[in-house]
Amino acid sequence: MLRALQLAALLLGATVVVGCNSQQQAKPPPTLLDAAEQGDLQVMGDFLKGSQLVNMRDACLWTPLMKAALNGHYTAVERLIDSGADIDLVDKGGYSAMMLAASNNFHRVVDLLLEHDADVDLVEHTHGWTALIWAARRGHTETVRVLLEHGAQQLVVDDEGKSALHHASEHQFGEIVAMLGPGADASAI
C-alpha cells in the first residue's frame, strides 16, 4: 500500500514539474480493482496489507472480487476472500462475483465462491437471470454441474418466464437439457 501511495505521489510531482500535454500523458498507478482484474497477486498484496480496500467499488459498483471472478483469476479470488471480501455484493445491474464467473464458464471460481457461501440463486436486475440461467443459456456444462451440486434452483424463471431448462433447450445444449430435466426433450419445451 505504501509503495502504491509513494508511486502516486511521485507521478503527481512529476506531472507538476514537467507538465503534461496531449502527447505525454502519465499513466495513473494501478488500483486494487486493476490488480484484481489482471490477477496481479503482487500488486493486490500491496493494497491488501492492513487495508480496508477489499470491498472498494468503481462507478458501476464493481468490486475487486467481481473483476477477478469475471476474468477467472482463481488465486486472486481466493486471496480476496481470505482478505474479507464480501462475496454477495452486486453491481448496478445486480450481478455478483459468482454470477460473473458463471456467465463466463469459470466453474472452479464458481465452486470456490459457493464453498464460501455465495448466494447460488441471486437474480440480476437486467433480465431476471440467475447464475444457472446464465450458464445454461451459454452452454457452460461444467458450470451448470457445479451450480446444481450446490443446490441451484432449477424452477426460477426470468423476466420472460423462461427457466434455465428453457434457455438450454432453445440453444440446443442437449447435455445441459438432460442435466436440468432428465428425460426432457427439447421439442417438449
LOVEXVO-76189 format. One record per residue: residue number from 1; residue in three letters; x negated, y, z negated of N, C-alpha, C, O in turn. Coordinates in steps of 0.05 Angstrom, whole numbers, m for minus. Atoms other than C-alpha are relative to their C-alpha. Layout:
N
   k   r     nX     nY     nZ    caX    caY    caZ     cX     cY     cZ     oX     oY     oZ
 NUM ALA      X      Y      Z      X      Y      Z      X      Y      Z      X      Y      Z
...
//
This chain:
189
   k   r     nX     nY     nZ    caX    caY    caZ     cX     cY     cZ     oX     oY     oZ
   1 MET    m17    m24      0      0      0      0    m18     25      0    m13     44     15
   2 LEU     18    m23      2    m56     47    m19    m14      5     27    m16     27     36
   3 ARG     13     m1    m26    m91     31     46     18     13     21      9     30     37
   4 ALA    m20    m11    m19    m28     48     86      4     30     m5      6     45     14
   5 LEU     m4    m28      7    m18    113     49    m25     17      7    m22     39     17
   6 GLN     24    m14     m7    m91    133     59     m2      4     30    m10     25     39
   7 LEU      1     m2    m29    m86    118    133     20     21     10     14     37     28
   8 ALA    m20    m20     m8    m23    161    138    m10     28     m5     m7     46     11
   9 ALA     11    m26      7    m57    219    103    m22      8     19    m24     31     28
  10 LEU     22     m4    m19   m118    212    148     11      8     27      1     27     39
  11 LEU    m12     m7    m26    m75    213    211     13     27     m1     11     42     19
  12 LEU    m12    m26      2    m36    273    186    m21     22      0    m18     42     14
  13 GLY     21    m19      0   m100    310    171    m13      4     27    m20     26     35
  14 ALA     12     m2    m27   m130    294    239     19     15     19      9     29     36
  15 THR    m20    m14    m18    m66    319    273     m1     30     m5      0     45     14
  16 VAL      1    m28      7    m70    385    236    m26     13     10    m25     35     22
  17 VAL     25    m11     m8   m144    395    251     m3      1     30    m11     22     41
  18 VAL      5      2    m29   m146    372    323     24     10     16     21     22     37
  19 GLY    m24     m7    m14    m74    385    343      8    m22     20     m9    m37     29
  20 CYS    m10     20    m19    m31    341    388     12     14     24     24     35     21
  21 ASN    m14     m9    m23     m9    352    458     14    m23     13     12    m46      2
  22 SER    m16     22    m12     34    311    505    m17    m23      9     m7    m45     12
  23 GLN     18     22     m9    m27    271    528    m13    m13    m23    m25    m35    m20
  24 GLN     15      9     22    m55    260    459     18     m4    m25     18     13    m43
  25 GLN    m18      4     23     m3    231    411    m12    m21    m18    m20    m43    m10
  26 ALA     10     19     20    m27    197    347     22    m20     m5     46    m13     m8
  27 LYS    m19     22      6      7    130    335      4      0    m30    m15     m1    m45
  28 PRO     m5      0     29     42    131    267     m9    m27    m12    m10    m48      2
  29 PRO      8     25     13     17     80    217     24    m20     m2     47    m11     m2
  30 PRO    m21     19      1     56     15    213     16      1    m26      5     10    m46
  31 THR    m16      2     24    113      7    164      5    m29     m6     m3    m47      9
  32 LEU     m6     27      7    136    m55    128     19    m12     20     18    m36     27
  33 LEU    m19     10    m21    192    m61    180    m16     m9     24    m10    m30     36
  34 ASP     16      8    m23    140    m62    236    m16    m25     m5    m17    m43     11
  35 ALA     16     24      7     96   m112    200     17    m25     m1      8    m46      9
  36 ALA    m18     24      1    155   m159    187      9     m8     28     10    m32     34
  37 GLU     m9      6    m28    178   m153    260    m22    m15     15    m17    m33     31
  38 GLN     22     12    m13    108   m173    282    m10    m26    m14    m27    m40     m4
  39 GLY      9     23     16     99   m226    228    m28      4    m10    m43    m15    m15
  40 ASP     27     m7      8     35   m190    206     m1     m2    m31      5     17    m45
  41 LEU      0      6     29     25   m221    137    m20     18    m15    m14     25    m38
  42 GLN     19    m17     14    m36   m179    120     11     28     m6     10     38    m28
  43 VAL    m11    m26      4     m2   m112    130     24     m2    m18     28     15    m35
  44 MET    m23      4     18     61   m139     96    m10     m2    m28      2     11    m46
  45 GLY     11      3     27     19   m159     36     m8     27    m12     m4     31    m35
  46 ASP      8    m27     10    m10    m88     31     25     15     m9     23     29    m30
  47 PHE    m24    m14      7     61    m60     29     14    m12    m25     25      3    m41
  48 LEU    m16     14     21     90   m112    m19    m14      0    m27     m1     m6    m47
  49 LYS     14      0     25     36   m106    m73     12     21    m18      8     45    m14
  50 GLY    m11    m18     20     73    m75   m132     19     21     12     22     43      1
  51 SER    m17    m20    m14    123    m42    m85     29     m9     m1     36    m33     m5
  52 GLN    m29      6     m1    199    m38    m82     10      3     29     34      7     33
  53 LEU     m7     m4    m28    198    m32     m6     13    m24     13     21    m22     36
  54 VAL     m8     25    m12    220   m103      6     28      2     13     34    m12     32
  55 ASN    m27     m3    m11    292    m81     19      4     27     14     27     36     17
  56 MET     m3    m26    m14    277    m16     56     17     m4     25     19    m27     35
  57 ARG    m17      2    m23    323     m1    114     m7     22     20    m16     44     13
  58 ASP      3    m20    m21    319     35    181     27     13      5     46      8    m10
  59 ALA    m25    m14     m6    373     78    213     23    m18      5     46    m11      1
  60 CYS    m21     19     m6    412     17    234      5    m19    m24     20    m39    m21
  61 LEU     m2     16     25    406    m13    163    m14    m26      2     m9    m44    m14
  62 TRP     16     24     m2    357    m66    186    m20      0    m23    m31     20    m30
  63 THR     20      4     21    311    m94    132    m23    m15     12    m21    m26     33
  64 PRO     23     16     m9    242   m125    139      8    m30      3     m1    m43     22
  65 LEU     m9     28     m2    275   m193    126     15     m5     26     11    m26     39
  66 MET    m16      3    m25    323   m183    185    m19      0     24    m16    m16     42
  67 LYS     19     m2    m22    265   m163    231    m16    m26      2    m20    m36     24
  68 ALA     16     24      0    223   m223    211     17    m24      9      8    m41     24
  69 ALA    m17     22     m7    282   m271    217      8      1     30      8    m20     43
  70 LEU     m7     m3    m28    303   m244    285    m22    m10     19    m16    m21     40
  71 ASN     22      8    m17    234   m258    312    m12    m27     m8    m33    m35      3
  72 GLY      8     27      7    227   m326    279    m26     m3    m15    m40    m23    m14
  73 HIS     25      1     15    168   m309    234      5    m13    m28     10      0    m48
  74 TYR     m6     16     24    178   m365    183    m16      9    m25     m5     13    m46
  75 THR     17     m6     23    119   m348    138      6     28    m10      5     33    m34
  76 ALA     m7    m27      8    137   m274    138     27      0    m15     30     14    m36
  77 VAL    m26      3     14    209   m292    118     m5    m11    m28      6     m1    m47
  78 GLU      6     12     26    182   m336     63    m13     20    m19     m6     21    m43
  79 ARG     14    m20     17    136   m281     37     20     22     m9     19     30    m32
  80 LEU    m19    m21      7    193   m230     38     20    m11    m21     27      4    m40
  81 ILE    m18     12     20    239   m278      0    m14     m2    m27     m3      5    m48
  82 ASP     16      2     24    184   m291    m51     m4     28    m13     m9     29    m38
  83 SER      4    m27     10    177   m215    m59     26     13     m9     27     36    m17
  84 GLY    m26    m10     11    251   m208    m77     19     12     21     38     26     14
  85 ALA    m18    m10    m21    284   m192    m10     28    m10     m5     33    m33    m12
  86 ASP    m29      6      3    360   m190    m15      8    m14     26      9     m2     47
  87 ILE     m5     17    m23    379   m247     33     25      8     15     26      5     40
  88 ASP    m26     m5    m13    451   m226     48      6     29      7     29     36     13
  89 LEU     m5    m28    m10    442   m152     64      7     m2     29     m2    m19     44
  90 VAL     m9      0    m28    475   m135    130     m6     28     12     m8     48     m2
  91 ASP      4    m25    m14    462    m82    183     27     13      6     48      4     m4
  92 LYS    m24    m14     m6    513    m34    212     21    m17     13     45    m12     11
  93 GLY    m19     18    m14    545    m90    253      8    m23    m17     24    m40     m8
  94 GLY     m7     22     17    549   m137    194    m17    m25      3    m10    m46     m6
  95 TYR     18     22     m5    491   m181    216    m20     m3    m23    m32     16    m31
  96 SER     20      6     21    449   m215    162    m25    m12     13    m25    m19     37
  97 ALA     25     13    m10    379   m243    170      6    m28     10     m4    m37     31
  98 MET     m6     28     m8    408   m314    173     15      0     27      9    m17     44
  99 MET    m15     m2    m26    456   m294    230    m19      6     23    m17     m6     44
 100 LEU     19     m8    m21    400   m262    269    m18    m24      7    m24    m28     31
 101 ALA     17     23     m6    356   m324    262     16    m21     15      7    m34     34
 102 ALA    m18     20    m13    415   m369    281      5      7     29      6    m11     46
 103 SER     m7     m8    m27    432   m329    343    m23     m3     19    m20     m3     43
 104 ASN     24      2    m16    360   m336    367    m12    m28     m2    m35    m32      6
 105 ASN      8     28      1    354   m411    351    m26     m5    m17    m42    m22    m10
 106 PHE     22      5     18    303   m405    295     10    m16    m23     13     m7    m46
 107 HIS    m13     18     19    331   m465    258    m16     m4    m25     m4     m8    m46
 108 ARG     16      3     24    273   m471    210      4     25    m18      5     22    m43
 109 VAL     m5    m25     15    283   m398    188     29     m1    m12     33      6    m35
 110 VAL    m28      3     10    359   m411    182      0    m18    m24     12    m12    m44
 111 ASP      1     20     22    345   m472    138    m13     13    m25     m3      9    m47
 112 LEU     14    m13     22    296   m432     95     19     20    m14     21     20    m39
 113 LEU    m19    m19     11    347   m376     85     23    m13    m15     31     m4    m37
 114 LEU    m22     15     13    402   m425     69     m9    m14    m25      7    m16    m45
 115 GLU     11     12     24    358   m461     19     m3     20    m23     m3     13    m46
 116 HIS      1    m22     20    353   m394    m16     27     14     m3     29     37    m11
 117 ASP    m28     m8      5    429   m387    m19     10     22     18     28     37      9
 118 ALA    m12    m19    m19    442   m344     42     29     m9      5     35    m33      4
 119 ASP    m28      6     m5    517   m340     57      3    m11     28     m1      3     48
 120 VAL     m2     14    m26    528   m391    112     23      9     17     23      6     42
 121 ASP    m25     m7    m14    596   m363    131      5     30      3     28     38      7
 122 LEU     m4    m29     m4    584   m288    135     11      5     28      5     m9     47
 123 VAL    m12     m7    m26    625   m256    191     m9     28      7     m6     47     m8
 124 GLU      9    m26     m9    595   m199    231     24     16     10     46      5     14
 125 HIS    m23    m18     m6    638   m138    250      5      5     30     26     16     36
 126 THR     m4     m7    m28    629   m134    325     18    m19     16     34    m10     32
 127 HIS    m17     20    m14    663   m199    348     14    m18    m20     32    m33    m12
 128 GLY    m12     18     20    681   m233    283    m14    m27      1     m1    m47     m6
 129 TRP     14     26     m2    628   m287    294    m16     m6    m25    m26     12    m39
 130 THR     18     11     21    593   m329    242    m25     m9     13    m27    m10     37
 131 ALA     25     12    m11    524   m358    249      6    m25     16     m7    m30     37
 132 LEU     m8     24    m15    557   m423    271     11      6     27      5     m7     47
 133 ILE    m11     m8    m26    596   m389    326    m22     10     18    m23      2     41
 134 TRP     23    m10    m16    533   m353    349    m16    m24     12    m21    m25     36
 135 ALA     16     23     m8    493   m418    351     14    m18     20      2    m27     40
 136 ALA    m16     17    m18    549   m458    384      3     13     28      1      0     48
 137 ARG     m4    m15    m24    562   m404    436    m26      1     18    m24      1     42
 138 ARG     25     m1    m14    488   m402    455    m13    m27      5    m34    m28     18
 139 GLY     11     27     m5    477   m477    456    m24     m8    m17    m40    m24     m8
 140 HIS     22      5     18    429   m479    398      6    m25    m18     14    m22    m41
 141 THR     m8     25     13    438   m552    379    m12     m4    m28      2    m10    m47
 142 GLU     13      4     25    386   m556    323     11     20    m21     14     13    m45
 143 THR    m10    m20     19    412   m492    291     28     m8     m9     35     m5    m32
 144 VAL    m27      9      8    484   m518    293     m2    m23    m20     12    m23    m40
 145 ARG      3     23     18    460   m582    260     m8     10    m29      4      1    m49
 146 VAL      8    m11     26    425   m542    204     24     14    m14     28     10    m38
 147 LEU    m22    m14     12    486   m498    193     21    m20    m11     33    m16    m32
 148 LEU    m19     20      9    532   m559    188    m10    m14    m25      6    m20    m43
 149 GLU     11     13     24    485   m592    139      3     17    m25      4      7    m47
 150 HIS     m3    m19     23    492   m530     95     29      8     m4     35     27    m18
 151 GLY    m28     m3      6    568   m533     98     14     23     15     34     33      6
 152 ALA    m14    m21    m15    585   m481    151     28     m8      7     33    m31     15
 153 GLN    m29      6     m5    660   m476    160      5      0     31     m1     20     44
 154 GLN     m5      2    m28    680   m500    229     26     12     10     29     18     33
 155 LEU    m26     m9     m8    750   m474    229      3     31      0     24     41      7
 156 VAL      0    m29     m2    732   m400    224      4      8     29     m9     m2     47
 157 VAL     m4     m9    m27    757   m363    285     m8     30      2     m7     45    m18
 158 ASP     10    m28     m4    731   m298    315     24     18      7     47     11      4
 159 ASP    m21    m20     m6    769   m235    336     18     m8     23     40      3     25
 160 GLU    m16     10    m22    795   m272    397     14    m26     m6     27    m38     11
 161 GLY    m12     25      9    819   m332    357    m15    m25      8     m3    m47      9
 162 LYS     16     23     m9    762   m377    381    m19    m10    m22    m31      6    m36
 163 SER     18     12     20    724   m425    336    m27     m7     14    m30     m3     38
 164 ALA     26      8    m11    652   m449    346      5    m22     20     m9    m23     41
 165 LEU     m6     21    m19    681   m511    380     10     11     26      3      2     48
 166 HIS    m10    m12    m25    719   m468    430    m23     12     16    m25      8     41
 167 HIS     22    m13    m14    656   m429    447    m19    m21     12    m27    m18     35
 168 ALA     18     21    m11    613   m492    455     13    m13     24      0    m20     43
 169 SER    m15     13    m22    667   m523    499      0     18     25     m4      8     47
 170 GLU      0    m18    m23    673   m461    543    m26      1     15    m27      4     39
 171 HIS     26     m2    m12    599   m461    555    m12    m28      7    m35    m31     15
 172 GLN      7     28     m7    597   m537    565    m24    m11    m14    m42    m23     m1
 173 PHE     22     12     16    549   m554    509     11    m25    m13     19    m25    m36
 174 GLY    m12     25      8    572   m626    503    m10    m11    m26      6    m21    m42
 175 GLU     11     11     24    525   m646    447     11     15    m25     17      4    m45
 176 ILE    m11    m16     21    549   m588    404     30     m5     m4     40     m6    m26
 177 VAL    m29      7      1    622   m603    421      3    m26    m16     21    m28    m33
 178 ALA     m1     26     14    610   m674    396     m6      4    m30      7     m9    m47
 179 MET      7     m5     28    578   m648    332     23     14    m15     28      8    m39
 180 LEU    m21    m16     12    635   m599    318     27    m14     m1     43     m9    m19
 181 GLY    m26     14      0    693   m644    336     m4    m27     11      2    m32     35
 182 PRO      4     28    m10    677   m718    340     24     m9     16     47     m8      6
 183 GLY    m21      9    m17    717   m746    396     13     22     16     31     17     33
 184 ALA    m12    m23    m15    734   m676    422     m9     m1     29    m31    m10     35
 185 ASP      5      0    m29    737   m669    496      3     29     10     23     42      3
 186 ALA     m1    m27     m9    722   m603    530     26      8     13     35     30     11
 187 SER    m25     m7    m14    785   m607    572     23      2    m19     44     13    m12
 188 ALA    m22     m2     19    827   m613    509      1     26    m15     21     32    m29
 189 ILE      1    m25     15    807   m545    483     15     22     16     16     45      8
//
